[in-house]
Amino acid sequence: MTHQIIVTTSRRSTVELREQAEQWGKRLGVAFVERSGSLERLCQDNTAQGVLTVTDRRVSYHEPDSGLEYFFHPSMAKVRIHNLQVGRGDPMVTAMALQAGDSLLDCTVGRASDAIVAAHVVGTEGSVLGLEKVPVIAQLTIHGLATYQDSSARLTGLLRRIRVLQADYLDYLRQCPDAAFDVVYFDPVFHEPLEKSQAMAPLRKLADKQPVTPEALEEATRVCRRRVVIKQRYDTPLWAQLGITRTTKGGSSRIEYGIVEP
Ligand SMILES: C[S@@+](CC[C@H](N)C(=O)[O-])C[C@H]1O[C@@H](n2cnc3c(N)ncnc32)[C@H](O)[C@@H]1O
């Protein structure tokens, strides 16, 4: 099956939407196709697996064959920030020992939920840089962080403070100086999904699923000042593969954070 992607607009297009869709085509290095008929038909006619639609409501990526739809959304970040504000804590923040003023490198930024929570904690004196390898995820996250308007102006402000680069984390880490960030974080796709997290299903399907390698962990350990944190399912084979012995429980007992200090 082809992995080709195309870009189009909603059925009712305007000059502005068409221009925006053409820009998205350039950004992703894929063809813009005039909208005609269903997305399924459009993909078939262009031998494409997926189609990015630019509408006046949002920009979404669809794979009509599987019914997949993926778009940027702050997801659980709002609830998690509320938990922090009322003193309930957040297992990721605890595992990172993240504080105001810290710099965080989020190597697997995905939809940036974790990065948004981190931006809340590090505040305006700190910084959050996210990396994402899959172009359609990276570009939707970059666009979403720059344009999404939440009902909370404070949350919208957090989104605008996160910087995201479309990059492979190993390539990026290799060219970082020693101790460049307080914390380096990985949230790789779990080897088996937690059946509860249906919200994660589209991201999981699109994501790069390579596990963290010993080489990536070694680079991350060199690049962090305080610690490297890796999120996984409790029964992950990764702790053994990477020789990680220090772990803390996540919010649900089925999630663990592995911690490595330089
Ligand atoms: C489980 S998701 C992360 C979700 C994220 N923590 C959030 O809050 O939305 C893992 C992400 O890491 C990305 N990824 C996997 N390998 C990568 C690599 N080598 N470099 C950069 N990103 C990578 C995947 O494409 C996917 O989007």
The ligand as a Gaussian input file, in Angstrom:
#p B3LYP/6-31G(d) Opt

LIG

0 1
 C        3.305000       8.337000      22.140000
 S        3.662000       9.669000      21.096000
 C        4.036000      10.992000      22.197000
 C        2.845000      11.707000      22.744000
 C        3.222000      12.976000      23.451000
 N        3.985000      12.735000      24.648000
 C        2.003000      13.820000      23.746000
 O        1.839000      14.258000      24.888000
 O        1.208000      14.060000      22.813000
 C        5.274000       9.351000      20.456000
 C        5.682000      10.329000      19.365000
 O        7.099000      10.277000      19.155000
 C        7.369000      10.338000      17.778000
 N        8.692000       9.746000      17.509000
 C        9.028000       8.430000      17.505000
 N       10.327000       8.271000      17.214000
 C       10.848000       9.514000      17.045000
 C       12.152000       9.991000      16.724000
 N       13.176000       9.160000      16.500000
 N       12.347000      11.332000      16.671000
 C       11.313000      12.193000      16.904000
 N       10.043000      11.789000      17.176000
 C        9.804000      10.461000      17.252000
 C        6.227000       9.545000      17.174000
 O        6.070000       9.800000      15.792000
 C        5.043000      10.018000      18.023000
 O        4.442000      11.165000      17.498000

